Every structure is written in structure tokens, then in C-alpha cells.
Amino acid sequence: MEPRESWAALAAGGVAGVCVDLILFPLDTVKTRLQSPQGFRKAGGFRGIYAGVPSTAIGSFPNAAAFFITYEYVKSVLHCGSTSYLAPVTHMVAASFGEVVACLIRVPSEVIKQRAQVSPSSGTFRILSHTLYHEGIQGLYRGYKSTVLREIPFSLVQFPLWESLKDLWSWKQSHVVDSWQSAVCGAFAGGFAAAVTTPLDVAKTRIMLAKAGSTNASGNVLAALGGIWRTQGLSGLFAGVVPRMTAISLGGFIFLGTYEKTRQLLL
């Protein structure tokens, strides 16, 4: 991948990440509170809907930029030329590597954001200080494994589906899709991926919000899923699925559409 393409992917990814995270933050707050073990109302209901937004604002650009520069780089390394049947595998591998790298930035931001979302009376800086004092740096990475285990399956569904839908649309109209068409493909791919990975998202939320020393604080995803199943059943595993699908469908439209448009402008 040429330096110009690398910088375009980095900048376009960062701009797309900031746009989608800030625009859809209220829906994310509602989803987090629906998944909270204390319940929606006790977690804040519809009050303080922008609690935790400073953490997101700081983390969005580097997180999305890290994902896309890794995604595009790995795609270029694994480029399969004429063997188009291997393209979905290339996209899956590239997206997986992108998520592992991006989560190094995303998880600390996500931990602080989600704790602020369910404690709207506490400021972002106060929650950050409290986490560092009581749990150290490892507290900021609480839920790293569960986040990666959520994001990789999500990306394994979303990105090959997004790329395939773009290719199909391009073939139908005999020219490369426009940025708005890429955005529509992103919305469909994101919504479908969001639905099937919601249980992993619920487990990740419970682990991040768990009190230090509790069972969920250990970060065991299977244990968290088992606990949710025993106490709340299927409805617990899919808590927040509607706002999650709505947010990620809209997010896919904004995120992938903005990425394509910005990248085209920069190249």
C-alpha cells in the first residue's frame, strides 16, 4: 500500500469514526443502560443521555483510524488478484486484524464511557481517576478479551457482507458504487451483524460494568453469558438489540459512507 493510500485510510477512518460516534451517542447510551445489570431506570433512564461523551470524543478518531489503516494494509498484503472467491476470506482476516489493533485504543475509552453512561451524576474525569486509583491500568482494559471476541465475529459478518453488496451493486449498474450506495450497503451489513452478535455485546457490557472482585470482573465471556441465560433467559441475551441494530445500521450508513467519500476526496 502506497504512503498516500495509508494516510487517506487513516484520515478517512478517523473522520468517519468521530462522525458516527458523536451523532449516535444517545442511542448507544440507551443500549448500555438496557444491558446494565441494575436495569434501565436505575442506570439513568433517559437522563444525562450524553454522559461519557468526552471519552468517546477523545477515543473515536485514533480508534477508527487504527482500524482502517490496518484493514487496508492487510487487504493489500493478502490481495488475491483474480481469485475472487478468496476475497471474503481476505476481508475477514483484514477486519479481524483491524479490530485487534483498534481495541487497544477502543477499550479504555469504552470502559470509561459505559461507566459514565450508567452513573450520569459522575463526571468522565472522576470515573477515570477512580478506575486508575482502584484498578490501575488493567482496569481500563477490563473487557478487552470480551470486546475483541465481540468485534471479530461482528467484523467477520459485516465487512465481507459490505464488500460483497458493493461488488453486486457495482456489477448490476456496470460501474463502481457511489459513496451513498456504499453507505446503504454498510447499513444493511451493520444491522445484520449487530443482531447476531448482541449476546456478545451484552456480555461485554456486564464485564465492563461489574464491580471489582465480582465474578464478571474476571472477564470470562462464557461465564457472563451463562449467568445472563440463567437469570434472564433469551431476552437477557438480546437486551438492547433494537437500539443496537438501529444505531449500528445508521452507524454503518454514516461510518462506511463517510469513509468512502473522504477517502475518494483524499485520493
N, C-alpha and C positions, 0 to 999 in steps of 0.2 A: 504494500500500500504506500502510495506517494505521500510525502510530508503534507502537501496541500489537502489531500483527502483525509489525512489524520486530523488536521486542525479543523476541517469542515465538520467531521463526525463529532469531535469534541465539543465545538461551539454549538452546533445544531442540537446535539443531545442535551447540553446544559440548558439552552433556551427552552426546549420542549419540556424538560423536567420542571423548571420553575413555573412555566405557564400552567401546566396541568395540576401541579400540587397546590398552588395557591388558589386557582379557580374552584377546585373541587374539595377544598379543605373541609367545609361544613358537612358534606356527605360522609367524609372519612371519619369525622368526629362522631356522627350519629352511629355509624357502623361499629366503631370502637366501643361506644357505650352500650350498644345492644349485645356485644360479645363479652362485656365486663362481668366477672363473677358476682358483683354486687347488684347487678341489674341496671336497666336503663335510667330509671328515675334517680336512684341513689348516686349513680355515676355522673349526674348533672342534667339529664334530660336534654332539653333544647336550650339550656342556659349556657352562656360562655362558649358559644359554638366555635369561636376562633382560639380557644385555649390551646397553647402549644404551637401556634403558628410560627413564632420566631425560630424554633428548632427546625421546622420544615423549610423555612425561607433560607436558612444558612446551609442546610444539607442538600437541597434539591439540585443545584447546579452541578457540584462535583460528583454527586451520586449518578445522575443521568449521563453526565459527560463520561465518567469512568465506564459505565455500561456500554455506551455506543462505540467508544473508541476501541474497546476490547472486542465487541461484537463484530465490527467491520474489519478489524485486524485479523481475527481468527477466520472470518469468512474468506478473506483474501488469501490466507495461507492454505486453507483447505479447498480453495476453488476447484471445482471438479470439471470445468470446461464443458465438453459435450455430453458428459454422463449426467443428464438432468435428473435421472431417477435418484441420484445421491444428494440432490440439492436439499431435501428436507432434513437429511442427517447432518449436513453441513450447518444448516440454520439452527438445529437443535444443539449441536456441540458449541457453536459460536455463542448462542444465547446462554448456555449453561456457564461457560467461562465468564461471560459478561456479568452474570448475576453473582458469581462467587467474588469477583473483584468489587463490584458495586456495593455489595453488602458490607464490606469493610467500612464504608462511609455511611451507608444507609442505616445500619442497625443502631449505632449510638443516637442518631437523630430520631429514629423511630421510638426507641425506649423513652427518651425524654418527652417526645411529642405525645405518646399514648398515656404516660403518667400524668401529663398536664391535662389531657382531654378528660380524664376521669376525676381530676381534682382541680376544677376550674378556679378555685379560690387561691391556689398556689401558683406563683409565677414560674416561668421556664427556668430562670437562673437559680431560683430557690430549689427547684427539683433537681437540677444538675448538681448543685452543691451538696444537697442531701444524699444523692446517689453516690457521688465520689467519696464523701466522708464515710458513709456506712458500708459501701460495697467495693469501693476502689474502681479502677479502670475496668475490671471484669464485670462490674455492674452495668456498665454502658454496653457491654457485649452480651448481656443476658438475652438469650433467644437468638443468638447468631445462627446456631445449627438449625433451629426451627424455622428461621426466616429463609435460610438457604434451601431447606427441604420444602418450603412453600414456593419459593420463587423459581427453582429449577423446573418442577413439574408445570408450573404456570407458563414459563417460557417455552418449555417443550411443546406445549399446546399452542400458545399464542403466536410465536414468531414463524414457525413453519406454515401455520394456517394463514397468517397475514401475507407472507411471501407467495403462497400458492394462490390465494384470492387475487392478489395483484397480477400474477402471471396469467391467470384465467381471464381476468378483465382485459388485460393488455392483448391477449390473443383474440378475444371477442371483437375488440374495436380496431385491431391491427396497428396499434401504436402504444407506447408506454403510458401507463396511467398518470393522470394529473395528481397533484398533491391532495386535492379534495377527495379524489377517488381512493387514494391510499389511506386517507383518514377514515372513509366509510369501511374499508376492509379492516382497518385497525379496530374500529368499534365492534364489528361482528366477532373478530378473533378475540378481543379482550373480554367481551361479555361471556362468551362460551368458556374461555379459560377461567374466568372468575368463578363461574358457577361450580365447575368440577373441583376447584381447589379450595373452596370455602372452609371445609373442615380443618385443613392445614392452617388456614388463616386464623380460625378460632383458637386452635391450639397455640399458635404463636402469640396471640393476644393474651391468653391466660398465663403463659410463661413470662411474658414481659411485665405483666401487672401483678404477678404473685409476690407475696411478702417474702423477704429474705428468710431462708431456713425452711420454707414450706416445701411440700412435695413437688409442686410445679416449678419452683425456683431452680430445681436441679437441671431443668431444660430437657427432660425426657419427653419427646413428642408423643410416643406411643402411650406412655402413662397418662399424659394430658388428655389425649383422645379417648382413652379408656374411661377416665374419670368423668369426662363430659357425657359419654354414652351412658354410663351407669346412672348418673344423676338427672340428665335432661333428655336422653334419647336422641333420636334423629333431628328433632327440632333444635336441640342444643348444638349439634354439629354443624347445622346450617344457619345458625343465628347470624343475622345481619346480611343474609345472602342477597336480598333485594337492593339495599343501598350499595352493597359491594358491587353487584352486577351493573347497577346504574352508574356508579362512579367510574368503574373501570371501562365500561362501554363509552361513556363520554370522554374518559381519560384516554382511551385508545384512539378516539377520533382526534382529540386535541394533540396528544403526545406524538403519535406517529405522523399525523398530518403536518404538524408544525416542524417535526424533524425533517421530513421530506422537503418541505418548502424552503426551510432555512438552508439545508444542505445544497439544494439546487441553486439558491441565490449565491452561496459562498463558492460554488464550483463554476 
